[in-house]
Amino acid sequence: MSAILSADDLNDFISPGVACIKPVETLPKQGDDVNPYEVTTEDKVQTQNPAPASISLTDCLACSGCVTSAEAVLVSLQSHTEVMNTLDSYPPLDVRYLLNKQNGLANGHTSPPPNAKLFVASVSPQVRASLAATYGISERRAGFMIEQFLSGSQGLRIGGLHNNRFIYVVDTNQAREACLVLGAEEVEDSVAKRSKPKPILTSACPGWICYAEKTHPHVLPHLSALKSPQALSGTLLKTALSKTLNIHPSQIWHLAIMPCFDKKLEASREELTDRWWRPSDSTNKSSLPVRDVDCVITSRELLSLASARGIQLSGLPLRPLSSSERTPFPDPRISHFLFPRHRRWQTEEQNAIAGSSGGYLYHLLLTEQARHQGSTISVQRGRNADVVEYSLVAPSGQSLMKCARYYGFRNIQNLVRKLKPARQSKLPGAARRMTPATGSGSASDYAYVEVMACPGGCTNGGGQIKIDDVVEILPQTRSEDVVNSANGPQSQKDWLRLVDEAYYSADSSEDTETREEDGDDVPMTNGNGHLNGYETSEQTVISGINVNEVHDFLYYWSNLVNIPVSKLAYTTFREVDSDVGKNKPASKKSDTERIASIAGLSGGGW
């Protein structure tokens, strides 16, 4: 689904769903010079190519007949062009002025205009790995390249009407750590209290969520209620900055750089807006909802953004921003979480076991293993490389927990078939007999399943840089090296292997050493990342993550913004039902009214 979509594909033919309300015109349009009395042959008619089908926003949002219709719309609404237009449309909001104002100082800073915006960004590790493989650098240096482009003196700020830049650039790995800790606890709680049916299914992949909501609502009770790292990063930035700077969330514009196009869908969900987390007494129901993530672009669109600004990414410094280029984050505790001084390293082998999609399953297994001394993790490959089963085995040989990983829609279809509820037999005299659905019976043995739409995981997202793009991006010598290392009929698979290596590999000792004058030793450094002193005395470290520190942070964040963690870190999912072609009561809105109301919501939804 997401692997074939890009902004450049919008002029291609889009095959409508079975119940599409806009039929495709197949007859050629008659010209003015056509003689109605002329007899023509069939071959002459066929030589006239009909215009490509045009499916608009109002056509697609009217139904759920096409799985990809909403994607095509949102690709056009969220693109590198939208980033440039927004940067050129609003003056920058001076954070230092707001901080000084709170302290009763001016220090030469002037009051920003009322339409000023604070620009912030979040970057996923898969994007950094894609750029690292492209330019032949480490994943960490790719992070420096991105922040120099978004925030540095040689990046986006050199052009545009207002010379805007992104004030804070954060790594989604920080929010991911919170998601991993909360996700493991969610599974433990559901097993102990049976609050959810087994297995719990990952909810971090929007392509998989869209598929489940539209076509397999029976799996919705199995979904984890956690937000994804992208969504949690957006909520954290919008709530913390609006609270500490005393500004409205609409004054903060958040860009997320992600590996797949489906993340644009996620950013448009109505549940991921300020209406979900703002206190009811402070929310104006008549105002439009403010998204936690305003725009999503992919790795390839990041290259398009640089090209549109005339910037060569390979020419940017591969080091952190200097202290003079950084703006202090308004809250030191939030800053310490978002911009840690030291990265949490794992070995390449550990990263490979965790997978390329965040390591949800691996963290859960390690958490349970820590509670059962002497237990071991058994790994067994399934029918293909994207299906893997895991078992936590006690020293006695007893199986303590079974989990699985399902990547790619072909495998996901097998999974959802196994999860179908039993259906009533239609045989005569067997009204009460229940027969299991086809293929069911084994999926309920799993406590947890990590589900991702892309084969190979998130490093293979549809928005990642492809092998064909490298030839156009890089100088001839470098592109030849890359193409030669990934050539032949399986060139894209070989290229994905290079991206995975960049994602899994720990940086060299030379690369991890950062001189004091170069800035703090962090992947994204334009925050006040040197602040320490918040470590707890008791530490439980799982796969490099200090669980106690994560809980301390969530408690502090919740108290700071006066919003419970249940509103900050969790979300909901819903069944999407198409009523196209169905008889609707007269009391319901007409299709035209319903389309207009949906199209007018900035919060959107699928």
N, C-alpha and C positions, 0 to 999 in steps of 0.2 A: 504494500500500500504506500508507505512513505518512501520506499526506495526509488520510486520512479517520478516523484514530484519535485519540481523546482519552479521558480518564478518564470524561467524561460520556457516552460512546458505549457503555459496557460493557453497558447494559441492552438495546441494540438486538439485532436478530436477527443471528446470526453464521452465515453459510452454511458448512457443513462441507465438507471436501474429499471427493474421490471415495471415498477409503478410510477415511473417518472411522469410528472405532469406536463412536461414540455416535449412533445414528440419531435423526432428529428425529421426535417424536411429532406426528402430524397429526390424530388423532381427538380430538374434544372429550371432556373428562372428564365422566362421568355423575354427576349430583347424587344426593343421597339420596332426593329426592322424585320421581325418575323412575319411571314405571310401565313395567316391562319388556314389558307386553302392549299398550301403546299404540302405535298406528300413527302414525308421524310423517312429515312430508314433508321433501324435501331442503332446501327454502328455510329451514325452521326450524332444521335442523342447522347450516346455514351462518352463521346469525346469531350462533351461539355462538362467540366468539373463543377459540381455543386459547391457552394460556399461551406466552409466548416461550421459545424454546429456551435451555436453560442449559448452558453448556459450562464445566466446572470446570478447575482446575489439573491434576488427575490425568488428566482426559480428554485435554487438549491435549498434555501433555508425553509422552504415550505414543507419539506418532507424529509424522511430518512431513507428514501429509496436507494440512493447512491452512497456507498460507504465512503467514497473519496470526494463527494461534492463539497462538503464543508472544508476539507483540506484545501481544495483548489481555491476557494474563496479566501481563506485565511492566509494562504501563501501570498496572495496579491495584497492583502491588508498589512502584512508584516514582512517587510523586506528591507534590504540595505537602502533602498530609495526612501522608505519611510524614516529610517534613522537619519539620513541627511536632511530631509525636509523638517524633521522635528528639531534637530540641532540648529537649523537656520531660522526657525520660526520663533524661538523663545530666547530671551537674554538669560545669562547664567545667574543663578541664585548664589550670592556670596555667603558661604558658610561661615567664614571668619567674621563677617559683619554680625551675623546672628549670634555667634559665640561671644563676641565682644559686647554686643548689646545686652546680653544676659548678665555680663559682668559690669555693666555701666560704663563701658569704654567705647570709644569711636575708632581711635588709632588710624585715621585716614580712610576708613572704609565707609562707603556711602550706602544708603538704603537701596535695596534692589527694587526694581519696578514690580507692580502687582502680578504681572504675567510671567515673572521669572521662574525657572525650573532648576531643580537640582538633579543632575544626571549621574546615575549610578549603573554599574554593570556587574553581572556575575558570569563566570566562565566555567565550563565543565572540563574535567580532566581528559575526556575523550577528544575534545576539540584541540587541546594542547598536544595530545599524542598525534593527531592528524597533521598538525603543522610541524611537529617535530620530525615525523617521517618525511614530510615534503622537503624540508630545508636541511635535513641531515644534522639536527641538533638534538639535545636532550629535551625531555618533556618540561623540565624546570626552566630551561632557557627559552623554550617556546612560550611559557607563561610570562617571562620578562618581555618578550617580543610583543605579546598582546597588550600588556599594560602600557608599554611605551607607545604603542599605536593609539590606544584609547585615551591615555592621560598625559603622555610625555610631550616635551617641547617640539619634537619632530613628528608628532602624530597628527591626529584629527584637528587639533587646535590651530594648525597653521593655515587652515582654510575655512570657508564658510562665512556667513554674515556676522556671527557673534564670536567667532573663534572659540566655540564651546569645546569642552573636554569632559570626560567622565571623572568626577571627583573621587569616587571610590570604586575600585574594581576588586571584587571578592571571588574567592574560590568556592564553588559549590561543594567541594569536599568537606568543608566545615559543617554545612547543614546536613550533609550525608551522614556524618558521624552521629548527629542527633537522631536521624532517621534509623540508623542501624541499632542504636541502643533502645529506642522506643519500639522498634519492630520486633526485636528479640523478646522484649517484655510483653508485647501484645500476643505473641504466639504462646508464651508460657502461661499467660493469664487465660487465653482461650482454651488451652488444654486442661488447665486446672479447673476452671469454672464452666467449661463447655459453653462459653458465650457465643462462639462462632462454630459453624460446622467445619469439620476437617475436609480438606486441608485449607490453611490460610494461603491466599494467592497474592503475590506482589502487586502493588498498585502504582508503581513508579513509572510504568511505560504507558504513555497516552494512546499509542496505537492499539495496544492490547485492551485498554479500558474502553475505547471507542467501539471496538469490535464486540466486547462483552455487553455493553449497554444496549447496542442496537440489535444484536443477533442472538445472544445467549444470556438473557436476564436471569436464568436459573443459577448462574455462577456468582451473581452480585453479592449474595450473603457471605460468600467465601473471601471476598476482597478485603485486603488490609485497609484500614481506615486512615492510614498515614498519608500525609502529603509527600510529594516527591521532593528531592533536594532543590530542584528549581523553584517549586512553589513555596517551600519553607524559606528559602533565601529571600524570595520576594516579600513574604509576610514579615520576616525579620527586618529587612531594610525599611519597608514602608512604616511599620509600627514604631521601631526604635528611632528612626530619624524624625518622623512627624512629632513624636513625643518630646524628644530631647531638644529639637530646634523650634518647637511650637509652631509648626506649619501644617497645612492640610495635606493629606496623602496625595492629592492631585498635583501638588507642586513638586512631587518626586517622580522622575521618569526613569523606569528601570528597564534596562536592556539585558536579555539573557542570550548567551551564545552557546548553542547546543548542537549535538551531533545529528538530530533528525528533525524533519518538518513537522512531525506530529506534536512536538512541543509547542508549536503555534496554537494547536487545538487546545492543549492543556491551559495555556495562558488565557484563553478566551472563555473558560468555564465560569459560570455565574457564581459557583461556590468559592472561587479563588479571587474574590474582590473584597473591598473593605466592608461590604454589607454583611459578610460572614463573621468578621471579628470585631468590628467597632461596636461599642456599647449601644444598646437600642435607644437610649435617651439622647445620644449625640448624633444619631444618623438621620439625615433628612431623606425621608422616603421618596420625595419628589425629585431628588438629584440623581444623576446617573451614577452607577457604581464605578468605583475606581479599581482598576486591575492591580493585583500584586505584581504582576509582570506585564509591562505595557507593550513590549515588542520582543520577538524572538527571531534571531537570525542564526544560520547554520555556519559551519566551517567554510563552505564554499562561498556563502554570501559575505562572510568576513573578508575574503579575498576580493570580492566585487566591490565592497565598501572602500577598501584600500585603493583599488584601481580607479574608482570614481573620484577619489580625492587626489589621485596622482602620487600615491605614496608607495614606495617599494618596501615591503615588510623585511626583506633580507638586509636592507640597509640600516635598520633601526638598531640601537644599542641592545645587546643581550645582557642587560644588568638591571637591577631594581632602580626605581626612581630615586633621585637624590632627596635629601631631607627638605630642601627648599621647594621641591615640586609637590610634596605631599601636604595634604590638608588633614589635620588631626580629626579623628572620629570623635563626635561630641560626647560619647559615653565610654570611659576607659574599660569598663568590664565587658561591654559588647565588643569593643575594639580588640581586647585580648583574645576573645573567642574567634573573631573573624580573621584576625591577622596574627597568628601565633608566631613566636620568634623562631621556633624550630619545627620542621616538618616531622611527621610521624612516619618513619620509614619501615617498610616491610621488605623481606627478601623477594627476589624475583620469583622464586618458587611459590611463596605464599600468595603473591599477587596473581599468579597464573591460576592457582586453585580457586581463589576468590572470584575469578572471572572478570570480564570487561564491562560489567553493568552495575558496579557499585559494591558487590560482595555481600548482599543481604543474606543469602543462604549460608555462606561461609561464616559470617559473624554469628549467626544463630547457632550453628554447630559448635563453634568455639565457646560460646557462652554456656551451652549445655554441657560441653566437655569439662569446663572449669568446675561445674557443680558435681561432676561424677569423676572422681579421681581414678586414674588408671584406665579410663575408657579410651577407645580408639575410633577413628573415623574411617569407614570403609567406602570406597568409591567404585561404582560399577557403571560402565558405559551402556547406554541404551541402544535403540535401533539405529541411531546415527550419532554424530559428534555433538549435536545440539540437545540430546536427551541424556542426562546423567542422573543416576540415583545415588544417594548418600545414606549411610546408616551409621548411627552412633552406637557402638557395641561395647557392652560392659566387659570387665575382665573374665566374667563367667561365660561369656559368649552370648548373653542375652541382648537382644536388640532394644535399645532405649528409645530411639527416635529414628524415623525414616523421613527423608526429604528428597526432593528432586528438582532438577533444572530443565525447563522446557523453553527453548528458543526457536523462533520462526513460526509462521502461521500454519505450516503443514503439521508441525508437532502440536501446536496449540489446539488445532481442530481435534486431534486424537484425545487431548486432555479433556476438553469440554464434553466430548462424547462420553468419557468415563464418569463425568460428574453429573450427567443427566439423572434426574430423579426417576424412581421407579414409576411405571405407568400401569394403569388398570387394564387388566386383560379384557378383550372384547369377545372372548369365546363364550358361547351359551353356557349358562349355569355356573359361570366363574366370576360373578360380579365382584366378589371380594378378593379375588386372587390378584396379587400384584406381581408384575414381571419386571425384572431389571432392564434398564435401557441398554442398548448395544454398547459393549465395551466397558460397562461400569463394573465396579467391584474391587478394583485395585487402587484407584486414586484416593479413596478415603483412608487408606493405610498411611498416607503421607501426613505429616504434621504441617508441612510448609512446602510450597512450590514456588520457585523463582521463575516468573514468566516474563519473557521479553519478545517483542514482535519481530525483531531483526535476527536473522540467522547469524550466529557468531557473536551476538550481543551488541552493546551500544557503540563499540568502536566501528561497527559496520553500519552505522546509521545512514539513512538516505541522504543526509546533508553533508556527509563527510567528503573530503577531497578524494577524488578517484584517480586511478592511474592515468586516464586520458587527460585529466586536467593538468597533470604535472608538466607535460610537454609545453603547454601554453604559459605556465606560470614561471618556470625556472629558466635560467640561461642554458644554452645548448649543452655545455659540458656536464652540468649537474643533472639535467633531465635525462641525458643519455645514461648516466650512471644508475639513476633510479629505474628507468625503463629496462635496462639490461639486467638489473637485479630482480625484476618482476615481469618477465616476458613469457611468451608462449600462450597456449590456449587457456591456461589458468592464471593469467596475469593479474586479474583483480584479486584472486585468492592470495597470490604471492604478495601483492601490495598490502592486503589486510594483515598479513603476517608481520610486515614491517611496522604497521601501525600498532599492532598488539605488542610487539617488542618494545616500542617506545612507551606504551602504556604500562607494561609490566616491569620494565627494567629500572632498577635503582640507578641514580646518577653516579658518575665516577667521583672519586674522592676529590679530584681537582675541581669538578663542577660544583660540588656541594659546599666548597669553602668560599665564603663571601667576605671580602674585606669590609672593615668597619665603615670606610668612606663610601662603599657602594650601597650601603643600606642594610636593612635587616635580612636575616636568612629566612625568607618566607617566599612562597610561590607568587602571591599577590601582595605587594608591600605598601601600597599608598594609603595606609592607615597608621595609626599610632601603635605599631605592633610590638614595641619594646617593653610594654608594661607587663610586669609580673607581680607575684604576690597573692594570686587568687587560688593557688593550688591547695587542695584539701590534704589534711594529714593522712586520712585513710584513702588508699588508692586501690581500685580494682581495674586492672588493665586487660582488655580483651582485644586481640589483634591490633595492638598499638593504640587503642582508644581508651582513655581514662573515663570509665563509666561514671564515677562519682563527680568528676569535673563537668561532664555533660549535664548531669542532674542539677548540679549547683547553678550552672548557667541558665537552664530552663526555668528554674525557680526564680532566679534574679530577673530574667527577661519578663516573666509573667507579672511579677510585682512592679516592675518599672512601668509597664504599659497598662497595668490593671486589667489584664485580660487573662482568663484561665488558659492553661496549656491545651485543654481540650478544644478551644477555639483556634489557638495559634498553630498547632501541629497536626490537626486531624481535619478530615473533610468527609464528604458523602458522595455516593454514586447513585445513579437512578436509571431506570429502564426508559429507553427512548422508543416510543411507539408511533408508527406512521398511521395517519388516518386518511391518507390519500385514497380516493375512490370509495370511501365509506360514507354512509348517510349520517349526517350530523344533525343534532337537534337544532331547531330554529333559534334557541336561546344562545347557542355558541356563536363565536365570532365567525365571520366569513373568512375564506382563505386569504382574500386580499387584506382584510384587517389584521389577521394573524401574522401574515408575512411582514406587513408594515411595522407591527409592534416588535417582532423579533429582530428585524433589520435595524431598528432604532436603538437597540440595547448595546452599549459598548461592552458590557460584561459578557454578552453573548451566551455561550454554551454550545453544545453540539445540536 
